[in-house]
Amino acid sequence: MTVATETHRTATVHLGLRRNLAQFALLVAVNGAVGGMIGQERTVLPLLADQVFAIGAFTASLTFIGAFGITKALANLAAGSLSDRYGRKPVLVAGWLIGLPIPLLLIWAPTWGWVIAANILLGLNQGLTWSTTVIMKIDLVGPHRRGLAMGLNEAAGYAALAATAMVTGWLAAEYGLRPVPFWLGLGFAALGLGLSTMLVRETRHYADHESAALTPTADEHGERISGRWIFLHTSVREKALSAASQAGLVNNLNDGLAWGLYPILFATSGLDVPHIGALVALYPAVWGVGQTITGWLSDRWGRKWLITSGMLVQSVGIALVAAGGAFTVWAIAAVLMGVGTALVYPTLLAVIGDVAQPAWRARAVGVYRLWRDLGYAVGALVAGVTADVFGLRPAIWIVAVITAASGIVVATRMYETRARQATPASPRSAMPVTLRGE
């Protein structure tokens, strides 16, 4: 691309949700397919571990979640750097190519090792595709609608996850645990790859355009924008970013618990597969739909107290699962978990978008998502070990306590970040900037 062409392209870039609605809506649809890929496993795979592969120990049966979580976490970290270096679209397409064989491995798996291999590929698929759709939406909307944008993005992914979990539960009851439920995964992979290849457009120049509107102050030096600096800044040093990172980790620790142990708890309590599928789907359904509201609310009310209250509501829902013993009680618990997660999930991503500057925002998103999705591996380890030693319900109680503690950390460490959109020279920033033309 010539310099003149690049200059013209940057000059015609317009940030904002309304001005980029067609491409934004397309990316929402793509992320729906991303959510469907993981939804194909939510009801069926824990039952496969128990009923087909006869994995007796909880720690061993949750290895597929651990493998998924570690791989996805590392893929998230790589996605940020790769999308800055090569562009967003190539990373998105690569993620979908990796996703194509996953349903076939799950259908044909003769041993549990094949399932673990499929979940390593699923982690790569989810890390590259979901991270990239997040980054691309942040690129498009600019600074003023990040909460709404993240709410719509996460709503699409988790609504599709919930619907797929529900449908696969019904299919498993009608046709068996394999192969029919995983046919949905083949459809999602083909749809995601087709849309990403043919219709999605590159968005990195939108971030370049936003960055060009910022003038660095004298204390911002190129050597500070290293990968190591961004990792430490996001993980430890910056109060809001580090508080968001630990909350994200605990949130997905909860999700790993729900994914791996809830279906087994429900089955051993006498529920049939359709009822298990309904409960497994209810939590992400409320989570998904709720994010369309909570992301918008965070743009108006602020981020910090939505996150704090969301973690505490999740804790109550998890405790109710541990205490309950009937479908109705567990349904109420699933709704509470969904509401709590909806308050937290898009808002945490909006915090990253608020604090991180455009030049290193994609890499900061990658670091945050590294910690967040390591929660799956931590959850598999914590839940598996405690369930093996103490039983299913004590393991769930322990996670409820961890979740409440995480909410307290957010309340005490995080500052409100929403105002930073309007005041980017906030003294809380380690790298202050001045907006040209404002």
Summary of the structure (lengths in Angstrom):
residues: 438
radius of gyration: 21.0
end to end distance: 30.8
largest distance: 68.0
contacts: 1758
relative contact order: 0.16
helix: 81%
strand: 1%
